[in-house]
Amino acid sequence: MSDGRALFTYGTLSLPDVMHALLGRSAVGTPASLPGWARYRVHGALYPAVISAPEARTDGVLHLGLQASEVGRIDRFEGELYVRRELEVEVDGGRRCADVYVLAPGSEAALSREPWDPREFAEHHESRYVAACRDFRAADVARAVQP
């Protein structure tokens, strides 16, 4: 896509305030789903990851128009637990390719079989998480401008 990357998010990054804190701007998002992938909570963490599961479907948000620098920041934020893959998502009755952060191979032990509940996260953890994302962005920007 010449006007930026498409990114499907299914966990904390699907929340507008989290994306805004991480990017420093609002990101355009539309409801979408990821067929063939199941979402579970990561052990000891507030966020989920997805793994391949042929009969599953994970709901989320498709963000359009992300710039390479923004995707790079999200890569650094997501860390080694995830790999970014291009997968097919369903949106507006059709399908399109988008980047998706999936559990990195060899990291299966980090994943519980407990579903991740976005409402529980928003109610109990979102405000602290948003603050942590703002701090991450500030540190990331500072690293980028250091000689």
Secondary structure, DSSP 4 states (H G I P E B T S, - for coil): -TT-EEEEE-SGGGSHHHHHHHHSS---EEEEEEEEEEEEEBTTSS-EEEEEEEEEEEEEEEEEEE-HHHHHHHHHHHGGGEEEEEEEEEETTEEEEEEEEEEPTT-GGGB-SSPP-HHHHHHHTHHHHHHHHHHHHHHHHHHHH--
